[in-house]
Each structure stands twice: as structure tokens, then as C-alpha cells.
Amino acid sequence: MRFSNIIATVVSLALSAAPVLAQDAPAQQPPGGGFGSILPMMILMFVIIYFLMIRPEQKKQKQRLEMLKNIKKGDKILTASGMIGTVGNIKDNTVMVKIAENTVVEFTKSAITTVITDEKAVEKAEEKKK
């Protein structure tokens, strides 16, 4: 019997406190709390992403296109497949590359990753290839 009295007391206290707790809670959200408060954060995030990711990638792409446009006969190049050779003939989108004696291979310009200007870099790349 004693346990049931304790439960009855707790239930009656909870029911009597319910109206008081309900009055403390705000009835509605303040005006302007919806999409208007999220919009500045979204703009800020886009600006951060632009300066940290998009802009540097655009610069790299622009430098790469400039490099491909300035390739000339006699340049040493490194292809995406790892072949090192010398540019022989240049067409619109393709380049004839001499990779060994009496061996000329035709590559698209997009396969060229680097124009090698330093002889030491050529030697290192050839050592890695072997």
C-alpha cells in the first residue's frame, strides 16, 4: 500500500506542475528565424569554398592550358603514361613524340602532363621509369 501512495503523490505533483511548465515555454519562434537566418551562412560557406577550392583549381587549369598552347618542337615532355620524349611534330590536338631511336608515338595534347625544362628532372624521371 505504501508504494501505491508514493506513485499517486508523484502523479499528482506532475499534473499540478504541468501548467506552470507550459507557461515558461515560448509560444512561437521569433520572426525571421527561418530561411533568412540560414542564407548568410550559406553565402559565407560558398565564399570559403570558392577561395579554398574552386579558384585554385581554375588557376591550375589555366596554367595547364597555357603550357599546352606553348609546346613547341624540341621540348622534352612527360606524358600521363610516364613516357618521356621529345616533341617532333605538332598538329591541332595531337603531338608526335620521339621516345627512342626510330620510335615516334602520337599523343593527344591532353596526355601531356609536364614540359620538362631541367635535365636533372629528366634523368630522375628516367631512373624512376627503369
Backbone bond lengths (Angstrom), bond angles and torsions (degrees), N, CA, C in turn:
res aa  C-N    CA-C-N  psi(-1)  N-CA   C-N-CA  omega(-1)  CA-C   N-CA-C  phi
1 M - - - 1.447 - - 1.525 111.01 -
2 R 1.238 115.22 -34.77 1.442 118.90 -177.10 1.531 110.89 -65.15
3 F 1.357 118.31 -39.00 1.448 122.96 -179.99 1.532 110.88 -63.73
4 S 1.297 117.63 -39.22 1.470 121.01 179.49 1.529 110.68 -68.46
5 N 1.318 118.30 -32.29 1.463 121.25 176.53 1.535 110.54 -66.27
6 I 1.314 116.85 -38.94 1.473 120.81 179.68 1.525 109.58 -65.75
7 I 1.316 117.22 -43.39 1.463 121.29 179.95 1.525 110.19 -63.77
8 A 1.314 117.11 -41.77 1.468 120.85 179.78 1.520 110.54 -63.74
9 T 1.320 117.70 -38.65 1.467 121.31 179.54 1.533 110.76 -66.66
10 V 1.321 117.07 -43.25 1.471 121.03 179.95 1.522 110.32 -64.17
11 V 1.305 118.00 -42.31 1.463 121.56 179.72 1.518 110.24 -65.00
12 S 1.311 118.57 -42.80 1.465 120.51 -179.25 1.527 111.36 -66.85
13 L 1.336 117.59 -36.75 1.459 120.44 176.17 1.531 111.27 -66.38
14 A 1.319 117.40 -41.26 1.459 121.04 179.50 1.526 110.86 -63.77
15 L 1.317 117.07 -40.86 1.460 120.29 179.39 1.521 111.74 -69.30
16 S 1.294 117.98 -33.78 1.461 119.82 179.82 1.533 111.35 -76.01
17 A 1.325 118.45 -27.14 1.458 121.55 -179.87 1.522 112.36 -85.34
18 A 1.317 119.88 -16.30 1.458 123.25 -176.86 1.522 113.23 -58.29
19 P 1.344 120.76 -46.11 1.469 119.38 179.78 1.534 112.31 -64.58
20 V 1.315 118.14 -33.67 1.463 121.43 -179.95 1.529 109.98 -68.15
21 L 1.332 117.94 -42.81 1.466 121.82 179.60 1.521 111.21 -67.30
22 A 1.299 117.62 -34.97 1.456 121.39 -179.20 1.517 111.25 -68.25
23 Q 1.323 119.08 -29.92 1.453 122.06 -179.47 1.517 111.51 -73.63
24 D 1.316 119.17 -27.06 1.462 121.78 -178.18 1.538 112.20 -75.76
25 A 1.311 118.00 -25.82 1.462 120.96 -178.01 1.521 109.90 -75.41
26 P 1.360 118.40 141.46 1.470 119.61 177.98 1.525 110.52 -69.11
27 A 1.311 115.44 145.33 1.458 120.71 -175.79 1.530 111.16 -75.75
28 Q 1.345 118.05 -40.02 1.459 121.55 -176.98 1.530 109.48 -141.43
29 Q 1.346 114.82 165.16 1.454 119.18 174.78 1.520 108.77 -75.10
30 P 1.326 117.23 150.01 1.465 119.03 177.13 1.532 110.13 -66.98
31 P 1.324 117.83 151.32 1.463 120.43 -178.48 1.537 110.79 -63.13
32 G 1.334 116.05 146.62 1.467 120.93 179.23 1.511 113.74 83.58
33 G 1.282 118.85 12.61 1.454 122.03 -177.20 1.515 113.54 -91.36
34 G 1.320 119.70 -0.05 1.459 122.53 -176.00 1.522 112.17 -88.81
35 F 1.321 116.15 -121.42 1.462 123.06 -175.58 1.531 111.45 -66.86
36 G 1.323 116.96 -28.09 1.463 121.11 -179.06 1.514 113.69 -62.89
37 S 1.316 118.39 -28.96 1.463 120.18 179.42 1.526 111.65 -85.75
38 I 1.332 117.17 -21.54 1.463 121.02 180.00 1.529 110.80 -84.82
39 L 1.321 117.80 -30.06 1.457 122.64 -175.58 1.531 113.45 -56.59
40 P 1.337 120.36 -47.50 1.478 118.69 178.17 1.531 112.96 -61.84
41 M 1.319 117.76 -35.29 1.466 120.51 177.90 1.529 110.43 -67.28
42 M 1.325 116.72 -39.34 1.464 120.01 178.70 1.523 110.88 -64.84
43 I 1.315 117.19 -41.31 1.467 121.57 178.29 1.529 109.82 -63.91
44 L 1.323 116.78 -44.40 1.463 120.96 178.92 1.520 111.23 -61.03
45 M 1.321 117.75 -42.62 1.465 121.30 178.75 1.528 111.21 -64.21
46 F 1.324 117.98 -40.49 1.459 120.68 177.96 1.525 110.94 -63.61
47 V 1.321 117.30 -41.86 1.475 120.58 178.73 1.529 110.30 -62.30
48 I 1.305 117.34 -43.37 1.462 121.08 179.14 1.530 110.29 -63.37
49 I 1.320 117.12 -46.44 1.472 120.60 179.25 1.524 110.52 -62.78
50 Y 1.328 117.72 -38.79 1.460 120.90 179.61 1.523 110.93 -61.13
51 F 1.332 117.29 -48.53 1.462 119.90 -175.93 1.527 113.00 -76.32
52 L 1.312 118.79 -24.86 1.464 120.28 -179.24 1.522 113.49 -93.20
53 M 1.328 118.28 -25.94 1.465 119.53 -173.89 1.526 113.66 -124.31
54 I 1.298 118.41 -52.52 1.462 121.23 -171.59 1.522 111.46 -71.85
55 R 1.319 118.13 -48.60 1.462 121.46 -176.10 1.530 112.84 -63.36
56 P 1.348 119.83 -46.60 1.468 118.28 177.16 1.526 112.95 -62.01
57 E 1.324 117.17 -35.22 1.462 120.12 179.03 1.526 110.74 -67.87
58 Q 1.315 117.59 -37.47 1.466 120.85 176.77 1.527 110.75 -65.16
59 K 1.339 117.12 -38.54 1.471 120.67 177.78 1.527 110.76 -63.28
60 K 1.347 116.82 -44.09 1.464 120.32 178.81 1.523 111.08 -61.97
61 Q 1.325 116.56 -42.40 1.455 120.64 -179.72 1.530 110.57 -64.59
62 K 1.317 117.03 -40.10 1.455 121.05 179.31 1.534 110.44 -65.51
63 Q 1.344 118.00 -41.91 1.459 121.60 177.73 1.526 110.75 -63.98
64 R 1.314 116.93 -40.09 1.469 120.66 179.88 1.519 110.89 -65.05
65 L 1.331 118.47 -44.33 1.458 121.60 178.18 1.528 110.80 -62.96
66 E 1.319 117.05 -38.24 1.474 121.39 177.26 1.523 110.24 -64.56
67 M 1.347 116.77 -41.79 1.463 121.03 178.49 1.525 110.32 -62.11
68 L 1.337 117.09 -45.38 1.462 120.70 -179.39 1.526 111.75 -65.42
69 K 1.330 116.53 -34.07 1.458 120.23 179.89 1.536 111.09 -70.90
70 N 1.339 117.05 -30.36 1.461 120.98 -175.74 1.522 114.20 -94.43
71 I 1.327 118.64 9.29 1.461 120.60 177.51 1.527 108.73 -67.47
72 K 1.321 115.08 135.18 1.453 119.53 179.49 1.521 110.17 -132.78
73 K 1.309 115.94 167.20 1.455 122.54 -178.35 1.534 108.84 -61.41
74 G 1.336 115.85 132.55 1.457 121.46 178.93 1.523 114.19 98.89
75 D 1.327 118.61 -10.09 1.473 121.46 178.18 1.525 109.99 -70.20
76 K 1.331 115.93 142.14 1.457 120.68 172.51 1.519 106.88 -89.17
77 I 1.348 115.23 133.61 1.460 119.72 -176.53 1.521 110.41 -130.83
78 L 1.322 114.48 159.31 1.453 123.29 173.07 1.521 106.70 -118.15
79 T 1.332 116.65 127.69 1.463 120.18 -179.28 1.530 110.22 -93.99
80 A 1.306 115.20 169.75 1.465 120.51 179.49 1.521 111.54 -65.65
81 S 1.337 116.87 -24.56 1.465 120.16 179.10 1.523 112.10 -83.62
82 G 1.335 117.29 -4.84 1.455 121.11 177.43 1.516 113.84 96.93
83 M 1.308 118.03 3.69 1.465 120.65 178.60 1.518 110.37 -81.80
84 I 1.331 114.02 138.48 1.458 120.61 176.65 1.518 106.72 -111.51
85 G 1.303 116.20 133.06 1.450 119.65 -179.50 1.509 111.55 -157.87
86 T 1.319 113.85 -177.91 1.454 121.50 -179.04 1.523 108.56 -113.43
87 V 1.322 116.48 135.27 1.457 122.07 -178.99 1.517 108.61 -70.31
88 G 1.352 115.16 129.65 1.453 119.86 179.12 1.514 112.03 -106.38
89 N 1.291 117.56 -57.53 1.447 122.51 -176.59 1.527 108.11 -132.92
90 I 1.315 116.35 141.19 1.463 120.95 -178.60 1.519 109.00 -118.10
91 K 1.322 116.20 126.23 1.465 122.14 173.99 1.527 107.23 -108.09
92 D 1.332 117.04 -165.88 1.467 120.28 -178.42 1.523 112.07 -59.54
93 N 1.327 117.41 -61.15 1.462 121.47 -176.74 1.516 113.10 -115.91
94 T 1.320 117.76 1.59 1.458 120.53 -178.05 1.520 111.02 -125.11
95 V 1.324 114.08 159.71 1.459 121.84 -179.31 1.523 107.31 -135.56
96 M 1.327 116.72 133.88 1.459 121.61 174.30 1.527 106.91 -89.88
97 V 1.351 116.39 123.23 1.456 121.60 -174.71 1.523 109.28 -119.32
98 K 1.317 115.68 127.50 1.457 121.35 176.41 1.529 107.05 -88.38
99 I 1.346 116.31 116.69 1.457 119.65 -177.30 1.523 112.55 -106.59
100 A 1.348 117.27 -15.79 1.463 122.15 176.71 1.526 107.71 -160.84
101 E 1.326 116.50 177.98 1.457 120.13 176.89 1.519 109.26 -60.82
102 N 1.313 116.36 128.97 1.464 123.66 178.61 1.533 113.12 57.94
103 T 1.319 117.79 24.60 1.469 121.46 177.15 1.517 109.06 -127.68
104 V 1.320 114.91 111.51 1.457 121.16 178.94 1.532 107.57 -122.45
105 V 1.307 115.61 130.35 1.463 121.95 -177.78 1.520 108.21 -121.16
106 E 1.313 115.98 143.24 1.462 120.95 178.68 1.531 109.28 -99.70
107 F 1.329 116.37 125.50 1.466 123.41 178.95 1.523 109.29 -120.68
108 T 1.320 116.03 151.49 1.459 118.71 168.81 1.525 107.65 -75.96
109 K 1.296 116.18 155.40 1.472 119.38 -179.33 1.526 111.63 -63.68
110 S 1.321 116.87 -28.25 1.463 119.28 -179.32 1.528 112.30 -69.72
111 A 1.348 117.64 -16.26 1.463 121.01 178.32 1.526 112.03 -79.80
112 I 1.318 117.60 -11.92 1.464 121.43 -179.76 1.523 108.51 -82.79
113 T 1.341 115.27 123.61 1.462 118.69 -179.98 1.518 112.49 -99.68
114 T 1.343 117.14 -34.46 1.458 119.84 -174.68 1.516 110.32 -146.35
115 V 1.300 115.91 141.91 1.456 121.54 167.09 1.519 105.58 -97.38
116 I 1.329 115.86 118.51 1.461 121.06 -174.62 1.522 108.69 -89.21
117 T 1.321 115.58 123.64 1.464 119.99 179.76 1.518 112.03 -109.30
118 D 1.312 118.01 -22.00 1.457 122.65 -177.16 1.529 109.58 -98.08
119 E 1.322 117.93 127.88 1.467 122.12 -179.33 1.526 111.33 -65.02
120 K 1.324 117.88 -33.83 1.465 120.62 178.51 1.524 110.75 -64.33
121 A 1.322 116.30 -36.65 1.459 120.32 178.21 1.528 110.16 -65.59
122 V 1.342 116.78 -35.64 1.461 120.73 177.89 1.517 109.71 -64.46
123 E 1.327 116.48 -45.34 1.459 120.65 179.86 1.526 111.35 -62.81
124 K 1.324 118.04 -43.53 1.467 121.56 178.51 1.526 110.93 -62.25
125 A 1.332 116.87 -42.79 1.461 120.24 -179.75 1.521 110.80 -65.68
126 E 1.341 117.83 -38.12 1.461 120.96 177.83 1.530 110.94 -67.40
127 E 1.338 117.56 -37.45 1.467 120.73 177.51 1.517 110.90 -65.25
128 K 1.310 117.62 -40.46 1.459 121.33 178.48 1.524 110.93 -66.08
129 K 1.342 115.36 -34.16 1.452 120.04 -179.96 1.534 111.41 -66.35
130 K 1.336 116.24 -35.65 1.481 121.32 -179.67 1.491 108.50 -79.69
